[in-house]
């Protein structure tokens, strides 16, 4: 049986979280610069300022570390998107706020976002499904807002899955092409232009009018 969670030999959960944050920060940097397969636990320990033996108190193997790196990102999506739309009843406002929040999480985790594209395949099949399920659950927030916009007559009837993942790719694009965008646009400008480009063509007349109000 392949375990999809990460076990620890330390019972103090506060200490586990603190140490794993150290390990994840070092691993993210190393996996991004030299790749998952070329990075060793010894490399991670050295950059984290701890011993390899200490690392093995908090993870069983290198794949555990990769899983923790990727979970940090998808868990940030899961926490911050709902918080960004909490209390909002306007579906178009919920949609734009959710995409805005998604982009901002990606901005804080650019290296890990790129790593997710490059290295998720290095996880066991069960763990790949775990990451995909976490991300799909978060993306349903965007899909629900799109459906509500259609119901309110703000969006034309579109393929909801396609538009959802177009907007997800907008957020990921800030990380994947940061080498290009960072020297040309602020994050706020990137979000504004991306939302306009993605939505204006599928908004109804009422939706376009309302969109100007929502984004002002």
BELZI-V275258 format. One record per residue. N is the residue number from 1. RES is the residue in one letter. PSI is psi in whole degrees, 0 to 359 (NA if undefined). OMEGA is omega in whole degrees, -180 to 180 (* if undefined). Layout:
BEGIN
n->{N/N}
res->{RES/RES}
psi->{PSI/PSI}
omega->{OMEGA/OMEGA}
END
This chain:
BEGIN
n->{1/2/3/4/5/6/7/8/9/10/11/12/13/14/15/16/17/18/19/20/21/22/23/24/25/26/27/28/29/30/31/32/33/34/35/36/37/38/39/40/41/42/43/44/45/46/47/48/49/50/51/52/53/54/55/56/57/58/59/60/61/62/63/64/65/66/67/68/69/70/71/72/73/74/75/76/77/78/79/80/81/82/83/84/85/86/87/88/89/90/91/92/93/94/95/96/97/98/99/100/101/102/103/104/105/106/107/108/109/110/111/112/113/114/115/116/117/118/119/120/121/122/123/124/125/126/127/128/129/130/131/132/133/134/135/136/137/138/139/140/141/142/143/144/145/146/147/148/149/150/151/152/153/154/155/156/157/158/159/160/161/162/163/164/165/166/167/168/169/170/171/172/173/174/175/176/177/178/179/180/181/182/183/184/185/186/187/188/189/190/191/192/193/194/195/196/197/198/199/200/201/202/203/204/205/206/207/208/209/210/211/212/213/214/215/216}
res->{X/X/X/X/X/X/X/X/X/X/X/X/X/X/X/X/X/X/X/X/X/X/X/X/X/X/X/X/X/X/X/X/X/X/X/X/X/X/X/X/X/X/X/X/X/X/X/X/X/X/X/X/X/X/X/X/X/X/X/X/X/X/X/X/X/X/X/X/X/X/X/X/X/X/X/X/X/X/X/X/X/X/X/X/X/X/X/X/X/X/X/X/X/X/X/X/X/X/X/X/X/X/X/X/X/X/X/X/X/X/X/X/X/X/X/X/X/X/X/X/X/X/X/X/X/X/X/X/X/X/X/X/X/X/X/X/X/X/X/X/X/X/X/X/X/X/X/X/X/X/X/X/X/X/X/X/X/X/X/X/X/X/X/X/X/X/X/X/X/X/X/X/X/X/X/X/X/X/X/X/X/X/X/X/X/X/X/X/X/X/X/X/X/X/X/X/X/X/X/X/X/X/X/X/X/X/X/X/X/X/X/X/X/X/X/X}
psi->{130/127/132/347/177/119/157/149/358/133/335/104/328/318/319/314/318/314/319/327/320/312/315/318/314/317/320/316/316/316/323/323/326/1/155/313/331/348/136/163/325/318/314/316/317/314/327/348/30/176/154/324/323/321/318/353/338/346/160/330/173/326/328/319/316/317/317/321/313/324/327/321/308/330/328/319/312/330/319/329/312/322/324/333/5/130/355/128/339/117/325/325/319/317/311/323/322/316/319/312/320/313/322/325/315/320/322/344/47/313/317/327/314/319/325/321/323/325/358/327/343/351/160/157/319/321/328/317/321/312/316/319/319/316/320/321/320/318/338/337/317/315/319/319/321/314/320/324/320/316/329/0/20/335/144/164/111/170/109/320/316/312/321/311/339/319/324/317/331/311/312/329/331/327/315/327/32/331/332/310/326/332/357/331/147/166/318/316/318/316/313/311/319/317/318/312/321/328/327/321/342/358/146/176/315/322/320/318/316/326/319/323/316/320/354/NA}
omega->{179/-177/-180/175/-176/-178/-180/176/-179/-176/-179/-174/177/178/178/-179/-179/-179/-180/175/175/-177/-179/-180/179/-178/180/180/-177/178/-178/-175/-175/176/-178/-172/-179/-180/178/174/178/177/-178/-180/-179/-179/179/179/179/179/175/179/179/178/-177/171/-174/175/179/-173/-177/179/175/-179/178/178/179/178/-177/177/179/-180/-176/176/175/174/-174/-180/-168/178/177/179/-177/-176/-178/177/-179/179/180/-174/-180/175/177/-178/-178/178/180/179/177/-180/179/180/-177/173/179/180/-180/-178/-175/-178/-179/177/177/-180/179/177/-173/-165/178/179/179/176/173/-180/-180/-179/174/178/178/179/-180/180/179/-179/179/179/178/-179/178/176/178/180/179/179/177/179/179/176/177/-179/-179/180/180/177/171/178/-177/170/-172/179/-178/-179/177/-175/170/180/174/180/173/180/-179/-179/178/177/-174/180/-179/179/-180/-172/-173/-179/-174/-175/167/178/179/179/179/-179/-179/180/-177/179/178/-178/-175/-170/-172/-178/-178/177/171/177/177/-180/180/177/-178/180/179/178/-178/-176/-179/*}
END
